[in-house]
Amino acid sequence: MVPLRSLGESLSIITGGSSGIGLSTAELLASRGSKVIIIGRDAGKLENTASSIEGVVDTHSLDVSDWAAVKRAADKIIHDHGPPDIIVNSAGVVYPGRFEEIDISLIDAMIDIDLKGTINVCKSFIVSMTGPGHIVNVSSMAGIMGLYGYTGYSAAKFGIRGFSEALRMELEQKNIGVSVVFPPDTETPQLEFENTRKPSELERISGTISPISPERVAKAILKGITGDSFLIFPDISSKATYHANRLAGPAVRSWMDKRVRKTPWEGENGKRR
């Protein structure tokens, strides 16, 4: 791969750019001189973000799961600013819940926004990109291994991982790099919302994990872009989990199963009776 030209000459598009990992990534890229365009659903948040980050040159309020809206926005961005050099697909939602209980509309939303949204954005811009360039797709630890309560979310995030692997091979000759990032629990508004919905079994697994900052994830993303890394792990735990699951999947699954099971003295919330 030929490396990206200097970030100071680049155009970056960030989805989910008004909060969380997307916002931190937009801030970091802008601080390195990149011209940044952020995409999100909340027009008010986008306006506030644009006014607070020097380097944001445009915003687009839309739902990335809406192909027609994404295509219109992409055509306008390309017309007004030219093709992007960097795309970071950070838009996503998560609704934890037991598969037997969760409404199918929430599973649809996760697949439509997290997976199809990523595909829509890539599809709408790639034809205009000539390289060197780079695309980062945000997966999750739930894209490394499936967890209790994350059936819909893991389906979407595993899909992003597979999509990114195939896309990397297709774009290599265009000199466009592709990365997939696996953040652990991250201190974002989405995690706050997610924690209000987690089944007790999922809390047994995630309750002892200390979330990392979105700024740390953003730094890992930038390092992955400049280093042309396919797999991006923001911390040692995400990297260790990936390799442990790859090399010793049955043992890891057995450990997780034991964490999920209730002991005779535990109630519904995992607390001593």
C-alpha positions in Angstrom: 0.0 0.0 0.0 1.1 3.5 -0.7 0.5 5.5 2.5 -2.0 8.3 2.7 -0.7 11.8 1.9 -0.4 14.0 5.0 -3.5 14.3 7.1 -3.3 18.1 6.6 -4.4 17.6 2.9 -7.0 14.9 3.6 -10.8 14.9 3.7 -12.4 12.7 6.3 -16.0 11.6 6.6 -17.1 10.4 10.1 -20.5 8.8 10.6 -21.9 8.9 14.1 -19.7 12.0 14.4 -21.7 14.0 16.9 -21.0 11.8 20.0 -18.9 9.0 21.4 -16.2 7.4 19.4 -17.2 9.2 16.2 -16.9 12.6 17.9 -13.5 11.8 19.4 -12.3 10.6 16.1 -13.5 13.8 14.4 -11.8 15.9 17.0 -8.5 14.0 16.6 -8.5 14.1 12.8 -9.4 17.8 12.8 -6.6 18.5 15.2 -4.1 16.9 12.8 -5.3 19.1 10.0 -7.8 17.0 8.2 -10.9 18.6 6.8 -13.8 16.8 8.5 -17.4 16.1 7.5 -19.6 14.6 10.1 -22.8 12.6 9.5 -25.4 11.9 12.2 -29.1 11.7 12.8 -29.5 14.6 15.3 -29.3 17.9 13.5 -28.9 19.8 16.8 -25.9 17.7 18.0 -24.3 18.1 14.5 -24.6 21.8 14.7 -23.1 22.0 18.1 -20.3 19.7 17.1 -19.5 21.7 14.0 -19.3 24.9 16.0 -17.0 23.4 18.6 -14.4 21.7 16.3 -12.2 23.8 14.1 -11.8 21.8 10.9 -15.4 20.6 10.4 -16.3 21.8 6.9 -19.7 20.3 6.5 -22.4 18.2 8.3 -25.2 16.0 7.0 -28.2 14.9 9.2 -29.4 11.6 8.0 -30.0 7.9 8.9 -27.2 5.8 7.4 -29.6 2.9 7.0 -31.5 4.9 4.4 -29.7 4.1 1.1 -31.3 6.9 -0.9 -30.5 9.5 1.7 -26.9 8.3 2.0 -26.5 8.4 -1.8 -27.8 11.9 -2.0 -25.5 13.1 0.7 -22.5 11.4 -0.9 -23.2 12.9 -4.3 -23.4 16.4 -2.7 -20.3 15.9 -0.6 -18.3 14.7 -3.7 -19.6 17.6 -5.7 -18.8 20.2 -3.0 -15.6 18.8 -1.6 -14.3 16.1 -3.8 -13.9 12.4 -2.9 -12.9 11.5 0.7 -9.5 10.2 1.7 -10.7 8.7 5.0 -14.0 7.2 6.0 -14.8 6.2 9.6 -18.0 4.3 10.0 -18.9 4.8 13.6 -22.7 5.1 13.5 -24.4 2.4 15.5 -27.0 1.4 18.0 -27.3 -1.5 20.5 -30.3 -2.9 22.2 -29.4 -5.7 24.5 -32.0 -8.3 25.3 -32.7 -12.0 25.5 -33.5 -13.3 22.0 -36.8 -14.8 23.0 -37.9 -11.5 24.4 -36.5 -8.8 22.3 -38.8 -7.2 19.7 -37.8 -8.0 16.1 -37.9 -4.3 15.2 -34.9 -3.7 17.5 -33.0 -6.5 15.8 -33.9 -4.9 12.5 -32.6 -1.5 13.7 -29.2 -2.9 14.8 -28.7 -4.8 11.5 -30.0 -1.8 9.4 -28.0 0.9 11.1 -24.8 -0.9 12.3 -24.3 -3.3 9.3 -26.3 -2.0 6.4 -25.4 1.6 7.3 -21.7 0.8 7.1 -22.3 -0.9 3.7 -24.4 2.0 2.4 -21.7 4.6 3.3 -18.9 2.5 1.7 -20.9 1.8 -1.4 -21.8 5.4 -2.0 -18.3 6.8 -1.7 -15.9 4.1 -2.9 -16.5 4.5 -6.6 -15.2 8.1 -6.3 -12.1 7.2 -4.3 -8.8 6.7 -6.2 -6.3 6.2 -3.4 -4.4 6.5 -1.4 -7.2 6.3 1.1 -8.4 4.4 4.1 -11.8 3.1 5.5 -12.3 2.2 9.1 -15.4 0.2 10.1 -16.2 0.1 13.8 -17.1 -3.4 15.0 -17.1 -4.4 18.7 -15.9 -7.0 21.1 -19.3 -8.5 20.3 -17.9 -8.9 16.8 -15.1 -11.2 18.1 -17.4 -13.5 20.1 -21.1 -13.7 20.7 -22.3 -12.8 24.1 -25.6 -13.5 26.0 -28.1 -10.8 25.2 -26.3 -9.6 22.1 -27.8 -11.9 19.4 -28.8 -9.0 17.1 -25.8 -6.8 18.0 -23.3 -9.6 17.4 -25.0 -10.5 14.1 -24.4 -6.9 13.0 -20.9 -6.6 14.3 -19.7 -10.0 13.0 -21.2 -8.9 9.7 -19.1 -5.7 9.8 -16.0 -7.9 10.4 -16.7 -10.2 7.5 -17.7 -7.3 5.2 -14.4 -5.5 6.1 -12.3 -8.6 5.4 -13.8 -9.0 1.9 -13.7 -5.3 1.2 -10.0 -5.1 2.1 -9.2 -7.7 -0.6 -11.2 -5.9 -3.2 -9.8 -2.4 -2.5 -6.1 -3.4 -2.1 -5.4 -2.8 -5.8 -7.1 0.6 -5.7 -4.6 1.5 -2.9 -7.4 2.0 -0.4 -6.8 0.4 3.0 -9.5 -1.1 5.2 -9.5 -1.5 8.9 -11.9 -3.0 11.4 -11.8 -1.8 15.0 -13.0 -3.8 18.1 -13.7 -1.4 21.0 -14.4 -2.9 24.4 -17.0 -1.1 26.5 -16.4 2.6 25.9 -17.6 5.6 27.9 -20.3 6.9 25.5 -23.9 7.9 25.7 -24.7 4.6 24.0 -23.1 2.6 26.8 -25.1 4.5 29.4 -28.3 3.6 27.5 -27.2 0.1 27.0 -26.5 -0.5 30.7 -30.2 0.3 31.4 -31.3 -2.7 29.2 -28.7 -5.4 29.9 -30.0 -8.8 31.1 -28.5 -9.9 34.4 -26.6 -12.7 32.6 -24.8 -10.1 30.5 -24.1 -8.0 33.5 -22.2 -10.9 35.0 -19.8 -10.8 32.1 -19.5 -7.1 31.6 -20.1 -5.7 35.1 -16.5 -6.1 36.2 -15.1 -4.5 33.0 -13.9 -0.9 33.3 -14.9 1.1 30.2 -12.2 2.9 28.3 -12.4 6.5 27.0 -13.6 7.3 23.4 -10.4 9.3 23.0 -8.4 6.2 23.5 -10.4 4.4 20.7 -9.9 7.4 18.4 -6.1 7.3 19.0 -6.1 3.6 18.1 -8.1 4.4 14.9 -5.6 7.0 13.8 -2.7 4.7 14.5 -4.4 2.0 12.5 -5.0 4.4 9.6 -1.4 5.7 9.5 0.0 2.2 10.0 -2.3 0.5 7.5 -3.5 -2.1 10.1 -6.4 -4.3 9.3 -7.2 -5.2 12.8 -7.4 -2.4 15.4 -7.5 -3.2 19.1 -7.8 -0.1 21.3 -6.6 -1.9 24.5 -4.8 -5.0 25.6 -8.0 -6.7 26.7 -9.6 -6.5 23.3 -6.5 -7.9 21.6 -6.2 -10.7 24.2 -9.8 -11.6 23.8 -9.4 -11.8 20.0 -6.4 -14.1 20.2 -7.8 -16.2 23.1 -11.1 -16.8 21.2 -9.2 -17.6 18.0 -6.7 -20.0 19.6 -8.8 -21.5 22.5 -12.5 -20.8 21.6 -14.0 -23.8 23.4 -12.2 -22.9 26.7 -13.3 -19.2 26.4 -16.9 -20.2 25.7 -16.9 -22.6 28.7 -15.6 -19.8 31.0 -18.3 -17.5 29.7 -21.0 -20.1 30.2 -20.0 -20.4 33.8 -20.2 -16.7 34.3 -23.7 -16.7 32.8 -25.1 -19.5 34.9 -26.8 -18.7 38.2 -25.5 -20.4 41.3 -28.1 -21.7 43.8 -27.7 -18.7 46.0 -28.2 -16.1 43.3 -31.3 -14.2 42.4 -32.4 -12.7 39.1 -29.9 -9.9 39.3 -27.0 -12.1 40.4 -27.2 -10.9 44.0 -27.1 -13.1 47.1 -30.5 -14.0 48.4 
